[in-house]
Amino acid sequence: MLRAEAIGITYGRAEVLRGASLAVAPGEVVAVLGPNGAGKSTLLAVLAGTLRPHRGAAVLEGRALAGWTPRALALRRAVLPQHSELAFGFDVLEVVLLGRSPHAGTASRREDLAIAETCLAEAEVAQLAGRDYTTLSGGERQRVQLARVLAQVGFPRGGEGEARYLLLDEPTASLDPAHQHATLRTARRAAASGVGVLAILHDLNLAAMYADRLVVLSRGEVAAAGAAEAVLTEDLVRDVFALPVHVTRHPTRGCPQVVAV
């Protein structure tokens, strides 16, 4: 399990996180929600091991993240940031193969290529494999980066042996509606293979449709956590997001659906 335990982050007088705790287990999708500035990306950075908390601890499989070597950590978790900068003219397949770098010496070139091609197809960018990455649209780049992190955790076999985790920071932000759903279906398939998936999302309805559990952050604290039915109440959405809503049911899935009023 990957856990954040009572995380505190303070910059000057600003408390970005105030005792926030959450966990993601292999085989589940956890969606982190909250208004801008709630501390979502900061908490993800703590779980990724790229930011050390001032208080509390981030723990992977019972060991503090600080106790893992960079390579060992890279073999167990992959991070999709909000923005991925790449100025060099790599082709798309080469970018996805970067995700296989931590596996050097343990996997053959043929295996790396097979995994990369599988992940390109899963992210629906197989047709772009030979394209120069810098010529792609924002949405295409995001899908290529999704393929890269999938390759890093060895999708679709990421659940075999040691548990592995995907940390996705707003993975649907630059995507059209069809690819938003496709990305979250991929998250579900990764979870079905045994990968633990944590995704920061802004769309409450997408979160309700695809996540096993929701965690809502507000002002650096966990305001609510649990199943969508328990978390997405009209009172909570009004209080946390300052938005009056009506909560109804999805006509075919039965999960909560939030409609602004």
C-alpha positions, 0 to 999 in steps of 0.5 A: 500500500502507498500511504500519506500519513498526517502530511503537513507542508508549510511555506512561510505562513501558508499551510498548504497541507494540514495533516492530510492522510490518504492511501491507495491499495493495489487494484483500486482507483482513488480520485482526489478532488478539491478546488484550486489551491486545496493541496492536491498536487502537493499531496501527490508530489509527497506520495511520488517522493519528489517532495518531503513533507515537513510533518508526517510521512509518505510510506510505500509497503511499510517503508518511508519513501526516503528509504527507497533508492530512486531506481527501486522507487521508479520500479514501483511507481510512475508519475504523470505530471500535469505538464511534461516538457520535452524540447528534443525531437524524440519520436513518440515510440522513443518517449514511451520507451523512456518509461522502460529506463528503470528496467534496464538490465532486467528486460530485453529490448524485445520485451521493452518494445512489446510493452511500449507498443501495447501501451501506445495502443492502450492510450490510443496513440499507436498511429503516432509512434513514428511522429516527432513528439514536439509536433503533437497537440497538447492532448496527443502529448498527454496520451503519449505521456500516459503510455510512458507511465503505463510502460514504466509499471509494465502494463498490463502485467503491473500487478504481478509480483511486487505491487505497483502504483500510478500517480496521475495529476489531472490526466484528463485536463487537456483531453476531449470528452471521448479521450477523458473517458478512455483515459479513465477506462485505462485507469480501471484496466490498470487497477484490474491488473493489480496496479494501484491508481491515484488520479487528481480530477476536477470533474466530479462526475468522471470521478464518481463513474470511475473511482472506487473511492474519492478523497476531497481536499479543502484548504489542505485538509481531507474534507471527506473520503469514501465511496462516491455515494457517501462523499458527493452530497449537495452540502459537501459540494456547496461547502467545498466548491462554493457551488450549489448543485443537485445530486442525481443518479446516472441513468445507466450506472446508478452512481451520483451525478452532480448538476449545477443549479 
